[in-house]
Amino acid sequence: MPPTSPSSSVQAARRQLADRLREVRLDAGITKRELAARCEWSEAKSSRIENARTAPSDEDVRAWCRACGAENQAPDLVAVNRQADSMYVQWRRLQRTGLKRLQQSAVPLYERTRHFKVYCSNVVPGFLQTPGYATALLRAIASFRGLHDDVAEAVSARMDRSRILRKSGRTFAIVLEEAVLRYRLGDAGVMAGQLGSLLSAMDLPTVSLGIIPASAERSMWAIESFTVFDDQRVDHEPLSASVKITAPSEVEQYLKAFGSLHQQAVYGAEARALVVKAIESLH
């Protein structure tokens, strides 16, 4: 489970980085004093970094890796260092100016991304949502978090953002758990409209939409929803936070997970049959 506050999350990220730097030093078989000498700083600084009392700069991390003959680990560790202060952001902070602003803040990222990989285990992904479904979801979020009610404006912004589906030069590989088709947000009419829209999305040339049947024998368990942007960044959203992942080795784990989930999904006629079955269950 993620930490419960931004400060505790940052500290946890710093601790993780400090532990990894310590492992690099121990693998090199050198003392903190020797590392300090190679880096041309004090032994006390080595101790403070290794005990997560001092946040290293990117250059400190690179110097540490050079001193230990582990330059190949520097890119991952620098990425961890950079995201330590920003990887975990409370939704209340993100949403303090309203849900509309939050929808609009993602537009630059969406515009520059060419290849999306999306896995959803709980709700229909935002750019496939109908206005009715988006309204039900965002209204629930606003109510739960006690936010200013700008749901109508936020839904409009989300619909504007969703137009990216029809822009050329992009691909959307999407995998849903079958349970997503059954979780009701809004009344039966809203759900029927949303499920019908998924059927239409399957015909879009930019979209590959797969569904993992509830009856499927799993080689990869259901995990939290996530989106991969151009195989370089992963966003996922536990209840209390928004987590951004950029460390190459961690991104690679999500790509591996997506590959496994993709293989477990059904496509085409089989996927359409699952959606139709979910629509029929609404009556």
C-alpha positions in Angstrom: 0.0 0.0 0.0 1.3 3.5 -0.7 2.1 5.9 2.1 -0.8 8.0 3.4 0.6 11.4 2.9 2.9 13.2 0.4 5.5 13.7 3.1 5.6 10.1 4.1 5.6 9.1 0.4 8.6 11.3 -0.4 10.4 9.9 2.6 9.7 6.3 1.5 11.0 7.1 -2.0 14.2 8.7 -0.5 14.6 5.6 1.7 14.3 3.3 -1.3 16.9 5.4 -3.2 19.2 5.4 -0.2 18.9 1.6 0.2 19.7 1.1 -3.5 22.8 3.4 -3.3 24.0 1.4 -0.2 23.6 -1.8 -2.2 25.6 -0.4 -5.0 28.4 0.6 -2.6 28.4 -2.8 -0.8 28.4 -4.6 -4.2 31.5 -2.6 -5.0 33.2 -3.7 -1.8 34.1 -0.2 -0.6 33.5 1.7 2.6 31.7 5.0 3.0 35.0 6.6 3.6 36.5 5.3 0.4 33.4 6.3 -1.6 33.7 9.8 -0.1 37.3 10.0 -1.2 36.5 8.9 -4.7 33.6 11.4 -4.9 35.7 14.2 -3.3 33.2 14.9 -0.6 33.0 14.2 3.2 32.3 10.8 4.7 29.5 12.5 6.6 27.8 13.3 3.3 28.0 9.7 2.3 26.4 8.7 5.6 23.6 11.3 5.3 22.7 10.2 1.8 22.9 6.5 2.7 20.6 7.0 5.7 18.2 9.1 3.7 18.9 12.2 5.8 20.1 14.2 2.8 18.5 14.2 -0.6 21.3 13.7 -3.2 21.4 15.7 -6.4 21.4 13.9 -9.8 25.1 14.5 -10.1 25.6 13.1 -6.6 23.9 9.9 -7.8 26.0 9.7 -10.9 29.2 10.3 -8.9 28.2 7.6 -6.5 27.7 5.1 -9.3 31.0 6.1 -11.0 32.8 5.6 -7.7 31.4 2.1 -7.4 31.9 1.1 -11.1 28.2 0.9 -11.6 27.6 3.6 -14.2 25.0 1.4 -15.9 22.7 1.8 -12.8 22.9 5.6 -12.9 19.9 6.2 -15.3 17.5 4.2 -13.1 18.7 5.8 -9.9 18.6 9.3 -11.3 15.0 8.7 -12.5 14.1 7.5 -9.0 15.7 10.6 -7.5 13.8 12.9 -9.8 10.5 11.4 -9.1 10.9 11.2 -5.4 9.3 14.6 -4.8 6.7 14.3 -7.5 5.8 10.6 -7.8 3.0 10.7 -5.2 0.6 13.7 -5.2 -2.5 13.8 -3.1 -5.6 14.0 -5.2 -6.9 16.8 -2.9 -3.9 18.9 -4.0 -4.4 18.0 -7.7 -8.1 18.7 -7.4 -8.1 21.8 -5.3 -8.9 24.0 -8.3 -11.6 21.6 -9.4 -12.0 18.6 -11.6 -12.1 20.6 -14.8 -8.6 21.8 -14.3 -7.4 18.3 -13.6 -8.8 17.1 -16.9 -7.1 19.9 -18.8 -3.8 19.4 -17.0 -3.3 16.1 -18.8 -3.9 17.4 -22.3 -0.2 18.2 -23.1 0.9 14.7 -22.1 -1.9 13.2 -24.2 -1.1 15.4 -27.2 2.6 14.4 -27.3 2.0 10.7 -26.7 1.9 8.5 -29.8 1.4 5.1 -28.3 -0.9 4.4 -25.3 -1.1 1.1 -23.4 -4.0 1.1 -20.9 -5.1 -1.5 -18.4 -8.3 -1.0 -16.4 -9.5 -3.2 -13.6 -12.2 -0.9 -12.1 -13.7 1.7 -14.5 -13.8 2.4 -18.2 -10.7 4.5 -19.2 -11.4 8.2 -19.5 -11.0 8.6 -23.2 -13.6 5.8 -23.8 -16.2 7.2 -21.4 -19.6 8.6 -22.5 -20.8 11.9 -21.0 -23.3 10.0 -18.8 -20.7 7.6 -17.5 -18.2 10.3 -16.9 -20.8 12.4 -15.1 -21.6 9.6 -12.7 -18.0 8.8 -12.0 -16.8 12.4 -11.6 -19.8 13.3 -9.4 -19.0 10.3 -7.2 -15.4 11.5 -6.9 -16.4 15.1 -6.2 -18.9 13.9 -3.5 -16.4 11.5 -1.9 -13.7 14.2 -1.7 -15.9 17.1 -0.8 -14.8 19.0 -3.9 -16.2 22.1 -5.6 -18.9 20.9 -8.0 -17.7 21.7 -11.5 -18.6 18.2 -12.7 -20.4 19.5 -15.9 -17.4 21.5 -16.9 -15.0 18.6 -16.1 -17.1 16.2 -18.2 -16.9 18.6 -21.1 -13.1 18.9 -20.7 -12.9 15.1 -20.6 -14.9 14.8 -23.8 -12.6 17.3 -25.5 -9.6 15.4 -24.4 -11.1 12.2 -25.7 -11.1 13.5 -29.3 -7.5 12.3 -29.4 -8.8 8.8 -30.1 -9.7 10.0 -33.6 -6.5 11.7 -34.4 -4.1 10.0 -36.8 -0.6 8.9 -35.8 -1.6 7.4 -32.5 -2.4 3.9 -31.2 -4.4 2.8 -28.2 -3.9 -0.7 -26.9 -6.5 -1.2 -24.1 -7.2 -4.1 -21.9 -10.2 -4.2 -19.5 -11.2 -6.8 -16.9 -14.7 -8.2 -17.6 -15.7 -6.8 -14.2 -15.4 -3.3 -15.6 -18.4 -4.1 -17.8 -20.5 -5.0 -14.7 -19.6 -2.3 -12.2 -22.5 0.2 -12.4 -21.8 3.9 -12.6 -25.1 5.6 -13.2 -28.4 3.9 -14.0 -29.1 1.1 -16.4 -29.5 3.5 -19.3 -26.1 5.1 -18.6 -24.4 1.8 -18.5 -26.2 0.6 -21.6 -25.0 3.7 -23.4 -21.4 3.2 -22.1 -21.3 -0.4 -23.1 -22.7 0.4 -26.5 -20.0 3.0 -26.9 -17.3 0.4 -26.2 -18.7 -1.7 -29.1 -18.3 1.3 -31.3 -14.8 2.0 -30.1 -13.8 -1.5 -31.2 -14.3 -0.4 -34.8 -11.9 2.6 -34.5 -8.7 2.0 -36.5 -6.6 3.5 -33.7 -8.0 1.3 -31.0 -7.2 -2.3 -30.0 -9.7 -3.2 -27.2 -9.4 -6.5 -25.4 -11.3 -7.9 -22.4 -10.1 -10.5 -19.9 -13.0 -12.9 -19.2 -13.8 -13.4 -15.6 -13.5 -17.1 -16.3 -10.0 -16.9 -17.7 -7.2 -18.9 -16.1 -4.8 -16.2 -14.9 -1.1 -16.1 -15.4 -1.1 -12.4 -14.4 -3.4 -11.4 -11.6 -5.7 -8.3 -11.7 -3.8 -5.2 -10.5 -4.4 -1.5 -10.2 -5.3 0.4 -13.4 -2.4 2.0 -15.2 -1.6 3.9 -18.4 1.8 3.7 -20.2 2.8 6.7 -22.4 5.2 5.9 -25.2 6.7 3.1 -23.2 8.5 5.7 -21.1 6.1 6.8 -18.3 3.5 5.0 -16.3 0.7 6.7 -14.4 -1.5 4.7 -11.9 -4.0 6.0 -9.4 -4.6 4.3 -6.1 -7.4 5.9 -4.0 -5.4 8.6 -2.3 -2.8 9.5 -4.8 -1.5 9.9 -8.4 1.7 8.0 -9.0 4.0 8.7 -11.8 6.7 6.2 -12.7 9.6 7.0 -15.0 12.5 4.7 -13.8 13.3 2.5 -16.8 13.4 -0.7 -14.8 10.1 0.0 -13.2 8.4 1.0 -16.4 9.7 -2.3 -17.9 7.8 -4.2 -15.2 4.6 -2.5 -16.2 5.3 -3.3 -19.9 5.9 -6.9 -19.0 2.6 -6.9 -17.0 0.7 -5.4 -19.8 2.1 -7.9 -22.2 0.8 -10.7 -20.0 -2.6 -9.1 -19.5 -2.9 -8.5 -23.2 -2.3 -12.2 -23.9 -5.0 -13.2 -21.5 -7.6 -10.9 -23.1 -10.0 -11.8 -25.9 -10.6 -9.6 -28.9 -12.9 -9.2 -31.9 -16.1 -11.3 -31.8 -15.3 -12.8 -28.4 -14.8 -9.4 -26.8 -18.0 -8.1 -28.4 -19.9 -11.1 -27.1 -18.8 -10.2 -23.5 -20.0 -6.6 -23.9 -23.3 -7.7 -25.4 -23.8 -10.2 -22.5 -23.2 -7.3 -20.0 -25.7 -5.1 -21.8 -28.3 -7.9 -21.7 -27.8 -8.3 -18.0 -29.0 -4.8 -17.4 -32.5 -5.7 -18.3 
